[in-house]
Every structure is written in C-alpha cells, then in structure tokens.
Amino acid sequence: MKNTYLTSYFPLLAILLFSLSLSIPVEMELLEILKNAGIYEGMKEFFTDGGIKLALLSLLLILFFMVFAALKLIANTVNEISLLFFSKDSEGDSLKHIRAGSLIYFIGGALSLFSLFSMIGIVAIFVLTTVVYFIYFVFKISSSMTFAGTIGVIFFQVVIWSGLLTGVLYLAVKVYNSIMASLPI
C-alpha cells in the first residue's frame, strides 16, 4: 500500500537543510566582521563564545528559514495558478503527481551541506535543484496538458519568477544606492 503522504515532511527538511547550509558560512563571515570591528570583545562580556555563536546561528537559521518558507509558498501558488490557467485536469491529479518532487529539494538540501564553505557552491546547488525540479514539474504535468498548455506553463513560470527576481534586485540596488548617497563622505 503506497501512502501519498509519505514524503510530506520532505519540504520542511529541505528548507531546514538549505537554511542550515547558508547559516553556517554567513555566521562565520559575520563573526569575522564583528571581530574586525571590535564588537565581538564587547559581546563577550554578556555571552560566552559558544553562546554568541549559537545565538547568531539560531538567528540566521530562523531568517533563512523564513525566506525559504516564503519562497515555497510563492512557488506553490505560482505552480497551482499555472495549472489553473493551462491544465485540463480539474480533479487535482497533477498535484498528486508532482508531490514526490519534494525529494529533489531534499536531496539538494542534503548536498548543500557538503558545500558549507562555499557560498557560491550552495547557491549553485540551490539553482541546479530548482532547475531539476522545474523539469520534473513540467514532465509530470505534461500528460494532463496540450502542447500549447505546456508551453503556457513554462512561459508563465519564467515570466513570474524573472519578474519577481528583477523586482527584488531593483529594490536592493535602490536601497544600496540610497544608503551610499546618504553616507557623509
């Protein structure tokens, strides 16, 4: 008997694994910045070395967890909207077919732990995992769609994600430029 909910905890584990793999190198870099700025010695008056490291790791883990959870929520919404617009399936069978795809992100999260000391490696593993999942997603849903519907899903996904990424990058550049312009140099 195959249980459809057997892999239901994989998204949570994948988010935790990717969050941990990003938190550790960011924590190490943040500790270096705090030491170079002389803040770390002042913090040692209130915390032990282990306490500072654990507190920073916990805060970064929570921060990255929130980011990845938000990305998962957006991805699920985009996937289901694309299925609403382009799929012939009205019973939700396509969603059952793609549920096992969470294993792809779980494996990607586990692999990201092997790249702890390379931020580029972690990001590359996440991007590669996302591309592999997207290919899996399109392959699994294509049976319930016409060729035009499959092209529509691909186009819809690319437009939504590129628009979202472009908007976030634009806002980041605007904030960075406004901070640089306000510095008294």
Secondary structure, DSSP 8 states (H G I E B T S, - for coil): ---TTTTTTHHHHHHHHHHHHHHHHHHHHHHHHHHHHTHHHHHTTTS-HHHHHHHHHHHHHHHHHHHHHHHHHHHHHHHHHHHHHH-S--SSHHHHHHGGGHHHHHHHHHHHGGGTT-HHHHHHHHHHHHHHHHHHHHHHHGGGS-HHHHHHHHHHHHHHHHHHHHHHHHHHHHHHHHHHHHS--
